[in-house]
Amino acid sequence: MIAPSDTNALGWTVDEHRTKVDGITESSDAEAKIKGTGGARKIRFTGRGK
């Protein structure tokens, strides 16, 4: 999980960070499981301008 203090490095505001975390939480089955991790899922996203 990305800490809110790291959002500046990604070019996100705190509100954008919260929106992303909420979206991941609400759709946790949407992404593919990573084999051998016990259920961790691969999530891809980009920072602003990428």
N, C-alpha and C positions, 0 to 999 in steps of 0.2 A: 504494500500500500504506500502511496506517496503521501508524505506528511504535508500538511498545509503550508509549512514554512518553505517547502521546495517548489511551490507553485510559481514563484517568480522566475526560477531557473527555467521553467517550462513555458513561460510567457502567459500564464493563466492568472486570472484574478481569483480571489478566495471563493467568490460566487460560482465561477466556472468550475473550480475544483469540486465544490459541493454538488453541482449539477452532474458532473461525471461520476462521482462516487454514488450518488443516488441512482443514476442510470444503470451502473454496474450491479448494484444491490437488487434493483427491481427486475433485471433480466439476467440473473446469474446463470441460467441454462442456455443463453444465447451463443456463447463462445465454445470452442472445442476444448475438451479436456486434454491435459498434458499427461501422456503415459508415464506411469511410475511415480506420480506425485500425490496419489491419494485423493484426487479430485480437483486439483488446482486447474484453473482455466487460463488460456492464453487470451489476452486482451490487447488490442492494438489501438493506438491513438497517436495523434501528432500534436505538437505544440502550435502555437499561433504562427502563421506564415510559413508553414512547412507542408 
